[in-house]
Amino acid sequence: MTNDDTRPEPPWTGSERETLTGFLDYLRATIRWKSEGLSDEQARRALLPSELTTVAGLVGHLTYVESFWFSVVLAGEADPWREAFTADPDAEFRAAQGVPLARLLDDYDRQCARSREIVADRALEHEVPFRSGAVTARWVLTHLIEETGRHAGHLDVLRELIDGRTGE
C-alpha cells in the first residue's frame, strides 16, 4: 500500500447517479490501494479462520461479483462461473489463489471498467428479470457499494496483519 492516496473522492454534490458511481469508484480504488505492493505469497496468506479470506481471494471474489451483477444480470451475458459453482460454491476465491496478484488487480480493473460501461447505458430505473422478480440498475449499484465496502474492510484487517499498514 503506497502512502499516495489517489482514490477519486465521491462528489459532495451531484445527481443520484454521480453519487452512487462516485462512491463505488472510490471503493473500487480502495480495493487496489489496499492490495498493491504485496507479494503473491502475502496476497495468498490466510490470516483469519477462513482460508478463503485472503487478499487474493477477496480480489478474485470482487471481480466475479462485478461480472455477475453488471455483465450477467444487467447485460444478460452468460455466467462463465456457473459450472464451476456447481462443484464449489467458493470457486472464485479458490481460483484466485493460483493467480499472481498483479493479474488479479488488472482483471479487477478491467471488469470494473466494463461494469461502468454497462451501467452508463442504463437508467437507474432500468429493470431486468432476476430470480422470481426484477432488479434495477440502482439496486445493483447500491448492492455493489455494500459488497465492495464490506470487503474493503476485510482488506483493512488483512493489510494491517500482513505488514502493519493502515489507512482510511
GILIN-V721824 format. One record per pair of residues at least 6 apart in sequence whose C-alpha atoms are under 8 Angstrom apart, sorted by the first residue. I is the first residue (numbers start at 1). J is the second residue. D is the distance in Angstrom with one decimal. If there is no record, write none. Layout:
# GILIN-V721824
i:I j:J d:D
i:I j:J d:D
This chain:
# GILIN-V721824
i:1 j:33 d:5.7
i:1 j:34 d:5.5
i:1 j:35 d:6.4
i:1 j:36 d:5.1
i:1 j:37 d:5.4
i:1 j:38 d:7.6
i:1 j:165 d:7.2
i:2 j:33 d:7.2
i:2 j:36 d:7.4
i:2 j:37 d:7.2
i:5 j:33 d:7.5
i:7 j:26 d:5.8
i:7 j:29 d:5.5
i:7 j:30 d:6.8
i:7 j:33 d:7.9
i:8 j:22 d:7.6
i:8 j:25 d:7.0
i:8 j:26 d:5.4
i:8 j:29 d:7.5
i:9 j:22 d:7.0
i:9 j:23 d:7.6
i:9 j:26 d:6.1
i:10 j:18 d:8.0
i:10 j:19 d:6.4
i:10 j:21 d:8.0
i:10 j:22 d:4.3
i:10 j:23 d:5.1
i:10 j:25 d:7.8
i:10 j:26 d:6.5
i:11 j:18 d:7.1
i:11 j:19 d:6.1
i:11 j:22 d:6.4
i:12 j:19 d:7.9
i:13 j:19 d:7.6
i:17 j:124 d:7.3
i:20 j:141 d:6.6
i:20 j:142 d:6.9
i:20 j:145 d:7.8
i:21 j:141 d:7.2
i:23 j:145 d:6.9
i:24 j:141 d:7.5
i:24 j:144 d:7.0
i:24 j:145 d:5.2
i:24 j:148 d:7.6
i:27 j:145 d:7.3
i:27 j:148 d:6.3
i:27 j:149 d:6.1
i:27 j:152 d:7.1
i:28 j:112 d:7.7
i:28 j:148 d:7.0
i:30 j:152 d:6.7
i:31 j:59 d:7.5
i:31 j:148 d:7.9
i:31 j:152 d:5.8
i:31 j:155 d:7.4
i:32 j:105 d:6.6
i:34 j:152 d:7.7
i:34 j:155 d:6.3
i:34 j:156 d:6.8
i:34 j:159 d:6.7
i:35 j:43 d:7.7
i:35 j:55 d:6.7
i:35 j:155 d:7.4
i:35 j:159 d:7.5
i:38 j:101 d:7.9
i:39 j:101 d:7.4
i:40 j:100 d:5.8
i:40 j:101 d:5.6
i:42 j:55 d:7.9
i:42 j:162 d:6.9
i:43 j:54 d:6.3
i:43 j:55 d:4.8
i:43 j:56 d:5.1
i:43 j:101 d:6.7
i:44 j:54 d:5.6
i:44 j:55 d:6.4
i:44 j:56 d:5.5
i:44 j:57 d:7.4
i:44 j:97 d:5.8
i:45 j:54 d:6.0
i:45 j:55 d:7.7
i:46 j:52 d:7.2
i:46 j:53 d:6.5
i:46 j:54 d:5.4
i:47 j:53 d:7.8
i:47 j:54 d:7.3
i:47 j:158 d:7.0
i:47 j:161 d:7.4
i:52 j:58 d:7.9
i:52 j:93 d:5.9
i:52 j:94 d:6.9
i:53 j:93 d:8.0
i:53 j:154 d:7.8
i:54 j:158 d:7.2
i:55 j:155 d:6.4
i:55 j:158 d:7.0
i:56 j:93 d:7.6
i:56 j:96 d:5.7
i:56 j:97 d:5.9
i:56 j:99 d:7.9
i:56 j:101 d:6.3
i:56 j:104 d:7.2
i:57 j:92 d:7.3
i:57 j:93 d:4.2
i:57 j:94 d:6.5
i:57 j:95 d:7.9
i:57 j:96 d:5.4
i:57 j:97 d:6.2
i:58 j:93 d:6.6
i:58 j:151 d:6.9
i:58 j:155 d:7.9
i:59 j:96 d:7.7
i:59 j:104 d:6.5
i:59 j:105 d:6.9
i:59 j:108 d:7.0
i:60 j:92 d:5.8
i:60 j:93 d:5.8
i:60 j:95 d:7.6
i:60 j:96 d:5.2
i:60 j:104 d:6.4
i:60 j:108 d:7.6
i:61 j:92 d:5.4
i:61 j:93 d:5.5
i:61 j:96 d:8.0
i:62 j:108 d:7.4
i:62 j:148 d:7.0
i:63 j:107 d:7.1
i:63 j:108 d:4.9
i:63 j:111 d:6.4
i:63 j:112 d:7.7
i:64 j:92 d:6.8
i:65 j:144 d:7.9
i:66 j:111 d:6.6
i:66 j:112 d:6.6
i:66 j:115 d:6.6
i:66 j:144 d:7.5
i:67 j:111 d:6.4
i:67 j:115 d:7.2
i:68 j:79 d:6.8
i:69 j:140 d:6.5
i:70 j:115 d:5.4
i:70 j:118 d:6.5
i:70 j:119 d:7.1
i:70 j:140 d:7.6
i:71 j:77 d:5.6
i:71 j:114 d:7.9
i:71 j:115 d:6.8
i:71 j:118 d:7.2
i:72 j:78 d:5.9
i:72 j:79 d:5.8
i:73 j:128 d:7.3
i:73 j:130 d:7.3
i:74 j:118 d:7.5
i:74 j:119 d:7.8
i:74 j:128 d:6.4
i:74 j:137 d:7.0
i:75 j:118 d:6.7
i:81 j:92 d:7.9
i:84 j:91 d:6.2
i:85 j:91 d:6.0
i:96 j:104 d:7.2
i:119 j:137 d:6.8
i:122 j:137 d:7.0
i:123 j:137 d:7.0
i:124 j:136 d:6.6
i:124 j:137 d:4.9
i:124 j:138 d:4.6
i:125 j:136 d:5.6
i:125 j:137 d:6.3
i:125 j:138 d:6.4
i:126 j:136 d:5.3
i:126 j:137 d:5.7
i:126 j:138 d:7.9
i:127 j:134 d:6.1
i:127 j:135 d:5.4
i:127 j:136 d:4.3
i:127 j:137 d:6.7
i:128 j:134 d:5.4
i:128 j:135 d:5.6
i:128 j:136 d:6.5
i:129 j:135 d:6.4
i:156 j:166 d:6.9
i:156 j:167 d:7.8
i:159 j:165 d:6.1
i:159 j:166 d:7.2
i:160 j:166 d:5.8
